[in-house]
Amino acid sequence: MTQFCRVPARKVLTLIAFALATASLHATENTSLVRVEPESVGISSARLQLLDTMLRQHVDDGRVAGLVAGVARHGRLVYLEAMGSQVLGSQAGAEGAQAATPMREDSIFQIRSNTKAITSLAVMQLIEAGRISLDDPVSTYIPSFADMVVFTNPDDPDNSPTRAPSRAVTIKDLLLNIGGLSHRDGALYQSRAVRSRAEPLDVLVEKIAAVPLMGDPGTLWIYSESTSVLSRVVEIVSGQRFDDYLNEHVLQPLSMPDTAFHVPPEKVDRLARIYEVPRGGGALVRVPEMDVPITSQPALLEGSVGLVSTVPDYLRFLQAFLDGGILDGQRVLSEPLIAEMTRNHIPPELLPIGMSPQNPMLDVGWGYGFTVVIDEAKSAYGVNNGEFGWSGTLGTYAWADPETDMVAIIMLQIAPASAHRLPQKFKALVSQTPIDE
């Protein structure tokens, strides 16, 4: 006769609770982006070595202080390398010599406009929840947008009369940069002191609303402060500060612990500093800190340019898009809305888009937070239609390619970002690494 051991009911409940907790823990472990041999996912080790040699040559030659780069395929990491310095060493002087601080795989960078895609995801979450709509006028949430006017002659804004716009600016207009707003670095916003890291988001948005539009909504593409206005909409609709919303709904679910609006004291030793290439050539020069340093919590939590991040964090962010809005069991958006974010929404009459008429981007349109390749034949690099991504003004560059199922990211801190065109060279060599196409 089989003997059974009687276990107290309280202990049974405790064991069940422990088992469920353990199962939940294992279900949400980070199993994506583990490192594998490149050939196991159809990537050439030899071609990755060529890429690595090119990057290290730029560091060894002193063209850039340092960088971190990562490449993943089929959700597996095949390349993650840190090279050079976060902070360059200095010669002996009044304060003595300073040793260089080596770059790390988890070094932290200001990602500037790579922030836009993260903000756009937050907006799409609220759309999925039915709390806002793409066609909603922005004035539904920010009343001052109801009073916006348009320059009659945007080429001479200081002397131009204004008129009422043909229609209201919508949420979709802002996602697509077709709302008529201007850029934070443009003369129009600069002359009106629109943006300051010392002023909160609501102040920024009211200043934007007080400046006339450059054109009627939906009639032209202007790379702009639109995403910062959207981050204020997120605050108003969610009832949370923008950073709190991102932490709860995007960054924590995707396990992005180093993505934030500033670098706290315990992480400062991982911060990569910004270096400028002198116009006349010569050694790199460190760029002074902003009025509100990136190591201080700013008043401004803006959705266009405010975040810092790491290559491992941003790899996880883009991998979630390739995986249809889910990563390691954590869903941040439905697959249909991920598809909407990563397809072109710019109508033919507004193409090509570009930072200036003299420099059109002939191969891409714009989704929600990303460029999207729409004509691979017009690209200067090896790209595929449907590839999506974007860059930051200090040299960060990130993209994902659904056709090859690859994510690639490079992060450095160089001004101007176009110096040496290192991200573009990185992209060109990454496109050559698949061997099973």
Residue pairs with C-beta under 8 A, 6 or more apart in sequence:
7 15
27 329
28 328
28 329
28 330
29 328
30 255
30 316
30 328
31 328
32 75
32 316
32 319
32 323
32 327
32 328
33 72
33 75
33 76
33 77
33 312
33 315
33 316
33 319
34 76
34 77
35 76
35 77
35 78
35 80
36 76
36 77
36 78
37 45
37 78
38 44
38 45
38 48
38 78
38 79
38 433
39 45
39 435
40 76
41 73
41 74
41 76
41 78
42 73
42 74
42 434
42 435
42 436
42 437
43 71
43 73
43 78
43 433
43 434
43 435
44 433
44 434
44 435
47 429
47 432
47 433
47 435
48 71
48 78
48 79
48 433
50 429
50 432
51 69
51 79
51 426
51 429
51 430
51 433
52 79
52 81
54 425
54 426
54 429
55 67
55 69
55 81
55 83
55 410
55 422
55 426
56 83
58 64
58 67
58 420
58 422
59 65
59 66
59 67
59 83
59 84
62 283
62 284
63 277
63 419
63 420
63 422
64 84
64 275
64 284
64 395
64 412
64 414
64 419
64 420
64 422
65 84
65 85
65 86
65 87
65 88
65 272
65 273
65 275
65 284
65 412
65 413
65 414
66 82
66 83
66 84
66 85
66 86
66 102
66 103
66 107
66 272
66 412
67 82
67 83
67 84
67 103
67 395
67 410
67 411
67 412
67 422
68 80
68 81
68 82
68 83
68 103
68 104
68 105
68 107
68 109
68 310
68 311
68 410
68 411
68 412
69 79
69 80
69 81
69 311
69 408
69 409
69 410
69 411
69 426
70 77
70 79
70 80
70 81
70 311
70 312
70 315
70 407
70 408
70 409
70 410
71 77
71 78
71 79
71 80
71 406
71 407
71 408
71 430
71 433
72 78
72 315
72 319
72 406
72 407
72 408
73 404
73 405
73 406
73 407
73 434
74 405
75 319
75 322
75 323
75 405
77 315
80 105
80 311
80 312
81 105
82 102
82 103
82 104
82 105
82 107
83 103
84 102
84 103
85 100
85 101
85 102
85 103
86 101
86 102
86 103
86 104
86 107
86 270
86 271
86 272
86 273
87 98
87 100
87 101
87 272
87 273
88 100
88 275
88 284
88 286
89 97
89 98
89 99
89 100
90 97
90 98
91 97
101 269
103 272
104 270
105 310
105 311
105 312
106 258
106 270
106 310
106 311
106 312
107 270
107 271
107 272
107 310
107 411
108 258
108 263
108 267
108 270
108 271
108 272
108 308
108 309
108 310
109 272
109 308
109 309
109 310
109 394
109 396
109 411
109 412
109 413
110 274
110 294
110 307
110 308
110 392
110 394
110 396
110 413
111 307
111 308
111 309
111 314
111 392
111 394
111 396
111 411
112 305
112 392
112 393
112 394
112 396
113 304
113 305
113 390
113 391
113 392
113 393
114 307
114 309
114 314
114 390
114 391
114 392
114 396
114 398
115 227
115 302
115 303
115 304
115 305
115 306
115 307
115 392
116 227
116 303
116 304
116 305
116 369
116 390
117 317
117 369
117 370
117 390
118 246
118 250
118 259
118 303
118 307
118 317
118 369
119 227
119 230
119 231
119 234
119 303
119 304
119 369
120 175
120 227
120 230
120 341
120 368
120 369
120 370
121 250
121 332
121 333
121 341
121 369
122 231
122 234
122 245
122 246
122 249
122 250
122 303
123 132
123 171
123 175
123 230
123 233
123 234
123 368
124 333
124 337
124 340
124 341
124 368
125 249
125 250
125 332
125 333
126 132
126 233
126 234
126 237
126 238
127 133
127 134
127 171
127 337
128 333
128 334
128 337
131 237
131 238
132 141
132 171
132 233
132 237
133 171
134 170
134 171
134 172
134 175
135 170
135 171
135 172
136 170
136 171
137 145
137 146
137 168
137 169
137 170
138 145
138 168
138 169
138 170
138 171
138 173
138 174
138 179
138 229
138 233
139 145
139 146
139 168
139 169
141 232
141 233
141 236
141 237
142 205
142 209
142 229
142 232
142 233
142 236
144 205
144 206
144 209
144 210
145 168
145 169
145 209
146 168
147 209
148 165
148 169
148 209
148 212
148 213
149 162
149 163
149 164
149 165
149 212
149 213
150 162
150 163
150 164
150 165
150 180
150 212
150 213
150 214
150 215
150 216
151 157
151 160
151 162
151 212
151 213
151 214
151 215
152 160
152 161
152 162
152 163
153 159
153 160
153 161
154 160
154 214
154 215
157 188
157 212
160 212
162 212
165 180
165 213
165 216
165 217
166 216
166 217
166 219
167 216
167 217
167 218
168 217
169 179
169 180
169 181
169 213
169 217
170 179
170 217
171 230
171 233
172 345
173 179
173 180
173 217
173 218
173 226
174 181
174 226
174 227
174 229
174 230
175 226
175 227
175 230
175 345
175 368
175 369
176 221
176 226
176 345
176 346
176 366
176 368
177 221
177 222
177 223
177 224
177 226
177 353
177 366
178 217
178 218
178 219
178 220
178 221
178 222
178 346
178 350
179 213
179 217
179 224
179 226
180 213
180 214
180 215
180 216
180 217
180 219
180 220
180 222
181 208
181 213
181 214
181 222
181 224
181 225
181 226
181 229
182 188
182 189
182 211
182 214
182 222
182 224
182 225
183 189
183 222
183 223
183 224
183 225
184 190
184 194
184 195
184 225
184 228
184 304
184 305
188 211
188 214
189 195
189 208
189 211
189 225
192 207
192 210
192 211
193 207
194 204
194 207
194 208
194 211
194 225
195 204
195 207
195 225
195 300
195 302
196 204
196 291
196 300
197 290
197 291
197 292
197 298
197 299
197 300
198 291
198 292
198 298
198 299
198 300
199 299
199 300
200 299
200 300
200 301
201 228
201 231
201 232
201 235
201 242
201 300
201 301
201 302
202 232
202 235
204 225
204 228
204 232
204 300
204 302
205 228
205 229
205 232
208 225
208 228
208 229
214 220
214 222
215 222
219 350
220 350
221 346
221 350
221 353
221 366
223 355
225 304
226 304
227 303
227 304
227 369
228 302
228 303
228 304
228 305
230 303
231 242
231 301
231 302
231 303
231 304
232 242
234 240
234 242
234 245
234 303
235 241
235 242
235 245
238 245
240 248
241 301
242 301
242 302
242 303
243 260
243 261
243 301
246 259
249 332
250 256
250 332
251 257
251 259
251 260
253 330
253 331
253 332
254 316
254 317
254 320
254 327
254 330
254 332
255 316
255 327
255 328
255 330
256 309
256 313
256 314
256 316
256 317
257 313
258 267
258 270
258 308
258 309
258 310
258 312
258 313
259 307
259 308
259 309
259 310
259 313
259 314
259 317
260 307
260 308
261 297
261 298
261 301
261 306
261 307
261 308
262 294
262 295
262 296
262 297
262 298
262 308
263 270
263 271
263 294
263 295
263 308
264 295
265 295
268 295
271 294
271 295
271 308
272 411
272 412
272 413
273 286
273 287
273 413
274 286
274 287
274 394
274 413
274 414
274 415
275 284
275 285
275 286
275 287
275 413
275 414
275 415
276 284
276 285
276 286
276 287
276 414
276 415
276 416
277 284
277 414
277 415
277 416
277 419
277 420
278 284
278 285
287 415
289 295
292 298
292 299
292 300
294 308
298 306
300 306
305 392
305 393
309 411
310 411
311 409
311 410
311 411
314 398
314 409
314 411
315 407
315 409
316 327
318 389
318 398
318 399
318 400
318 407
318 409
319 327
319 400
319 407
320 326
320 327
320 332
321 338
321 341
321 342
321 388
321 400
322 400
322 402
322 405
322 407
324 335
324 338
325 331
325 332
325 333
325 334
325 335
325 337
325 338
326 332
333 341
340 367
340 368
341 367
341 368
341 369
341 370
342 367
342 368
342 370
342 372
342 386
342 388
342 402
343 367
343 372
343 386
344 364
344 365
344 366
344 367
344 372
344 374
345 365
345 366
345 367
345 368
346 353
346 365
346 366
351 365
352 360
352 361
352 362
353 360
353 361
353 364
353 365
353 366
353 371
354 360
354 361
355 361
361 371
362 375
362 378
362 379
363 373
363 374
363 375
363 376
363 377
363 378
363 379
363 380
363 383
364 371
364 372
364 373
364 374
365 371
365 372
365 374
366 372
367 388
369 390
370 388
370 389
370 390
371 388
371 389
371 390
372 386
372 387
372 388
373 379
373 383
373 384
373 385
373 386
373 387
373 388
374 385
375 385
376 383
376 384
376 385
380 424
381 424
381 427
381 428
381 431
382 427
382 428
382 431
382 432
383 401
383 431
384 401
384 402
384 403
384 404
385 403
386 401
386 402
386 403
387 399
387 400
387 401
387 402
387 403
388 399
388 400
389 397
389 398
389 399
389 400
390 398
390 399
391 397
391 398
391 417
391 423
392 417
393 415
393 416
393 417
394 412
394 413
394 414
394 415
394 417
395 410
395 411
395 412
395 413
395 414
395 417
395 419
395 422
395 423
396 409
396 410
396 411
396 412
396 423
397 409
397 410
397 423
397 426
397 427
398 407
398 408
398 409
398 410
399 407
399 408
399 409
399 427
400 406
400 407
400 408
401 407
404 434
404 437
406 430
406 434
408 426
408 427
408 430
410 422
410 423
410 426
412 422
412 423
414 420
414 422
417 423
